[in-house]
Amino acid sequence: MDSFIDGWMRAIRWLLLVLSLSLGCQSSPPPALPSAYVPDLRTTAFQSQRAWADLVRLTEIGPRVIGSQGN
């Protein structure tokens, strides 16, 4: 049984080697992304700033809520 598994593993390794070599020979650059996929940095910065403010507010409110439930 071990020789059967070793044979399959050897075949898979050989296939991966051939595949990686054949892909490595392609010298064409990857296609450029269309401009629609470029994020608007102002929107991204605003969203991250808002998310950070929400996180800070939750960490400030959280202990008070937990403390009031314990009383």
CNS distance restraints for C-alpha pairs under 8 A (distance, minus, plus):
assign (resid   1 and name CA) (resid   5 and name CA) 6.50 0.50 0.50
assign (resid   2 and name CA) (resid   6 and name CA) 6.05 0.50 0.50
assign (resid   3 and name CA) (resid   7 and name CA) 6.01 0.50 0.50
assign (resid   4 and name CA) (resid   8 and name CA) 6.42 0.50 0.50
assign (resid   5 and name CA) (resid   9 and name CA) 6.13 0.50 0.50
assign (resid   6 and name CA) (resid  10 and name CA) 6.06 0.50 0.50
assign (resid   7 and name CA) (resid  11 and name CA) 6.18 0.50 0.50
assign (resid   8 and name CA) (resid  12 and name CA) 6.12 0.50 0.50
assign (resid   9 and name CA) (resid  13 and name CA) 6.12 0.50 0.50
assign (resid  10 and name CA) (resid  14 and name CA) 6.15 0.50 0.50
assign (resid  11 and name CA) (resid  15 and name CA) 6.13 0.50 0.50
assign (resid  12 and name CA) (resid  16 and name CA) 6.14 0.50 0.50
assign (resid  13 and name CA) (resid  17 and name CA) 6.12 0.50 0.50
assign (resid  14 and name CA) (resid  18 and name CA) 6.21 0.50 0.50
assign (resid  15 and name CA) (resid  19 and name CA) 6.03 0.50 0.50
assign (resid  16 and name CA) (resid  20 and name CA) 5.96 0.50 0.50
assign (resid  17 and name CA) (resid  21 and name CA) 6.11 0.50 0.50
assign (resid  18 and name CA) (resid  22 and name CA) 6.09 0.50 0.50
assign (resid  19 and name CA) (resid  23 and name CA) 6.10 0.50 0.50
assign (resid  20 and name CA) (resid  24 and name CA) 5.91 0.50 0.50
assign (resid  21 and name CA) (resid  25 and name CA) 6.35 0.50 0.50
assign (resid  22 and name CA) (resid  26 and name CA) 7.15 0.50 0.50
assign (resid  33 and name CA) (resid  37 and name CA) 6.55 0.50 0.50
assign (resid  33 and name CA) (resid  38 and name CA) 7.89 0.50 0.50
assign (resid  34 and name CA) (resid  38 and name CA) 7.53 0.50 0.50
assign (resid  39 and name CA) (resid  43 and name CA) 7.94 0.50 0.50
assign (resid  39 and name CA) (resid  44 and name CA) 7.09 0.50 0.50
assign (resid  40 and name CA) (resid  44 and name CA) 6.25 0.50 0.50
assign (resid  41 and name CA) (resid  45 and name CA) 5.90 0.50 0.50
assign (resid  42 and name CA) (resid  46 and name CA) 6.11 0.50 0.50
assign (resid  43 and name CA) (resid  47 and name CA) 6.08 0.50 0.50
assign (resid  44 and name CA) (resid  48 and name CA) 6.13 0.50 0.50
assign (resid  45 and name CA) (resid  49 and name CA) 6.00 0.50 0.50
assign (resid  46 and name CA) (resid  50 and name CA) 6.05 0.50 0.50
assign (resid  47 and name CA) (resid  51 and name CA) 6.03 0.50 0.50
assign (resid  48 and name CA) (resid  52 and name CA) 6.04 0.50 0.50
assign (resid  49 and name CA) (resid  53 and name CA) 6.21 0.50 0.50
assign (resid  50 and name CA) (resid  54 and name CA) 6.18 0.50 0.50
assign (resid  51 and name CA) (resid  55 and name CA) 6.18 0.50 0.50
assign (resid  52 and name CA) (resid  56 and name CA) 6.21 0.50 0.50
assign (resid  53 and name CA) (resid  57 and name CA) 6.12 0.50 0.50
assign (resid  54 and name CA) (resid  58 and name CA) 6.14 0.50 0.50
assign (resid  55 and name CA) (resid  59 and name CA) 6.22 0.50 0.50
assign (resid  56 and name CA) (resid  60 and name CA) 6.25 0.50 0.50
assign (resid  57 and name CA) (resid  61 and name CA) 6.13 0.50 0.50
assign (resid  58 and name CA) (resid  62 and name CA) 5.64 0.50 0.50
assign (resid  59 and name CA) (resid  63 and name CA) 7.12 0.50 0.50
assign (resid  60 and name CA) (resid  64 and name CA) 7.44 0.50 0.50
assign (resid  61 and name CA) (resid  65 and name CA) 6.29 0.50 0.50
assign (resid  62 and name CA) (resid  66 and name CA) 6.19 0.50 0.50
assign (resid  63 and name CA) (resid  67 and name CA) 5.89 0.50 0.50
assign (resid  64 and name CA) (resid  68 and name CA) 6.05 0.50 0.50
assign (resid  65 and name CA) (resid  69 and name CA) 6.34 0.50 0.50
assign (resid  66 and name CA) (resid  70 and name CA) 6.55 0.50 0.50
assign (resid  67 and name CA) (resid  71 and name CA) 6.81 0.50 0.50
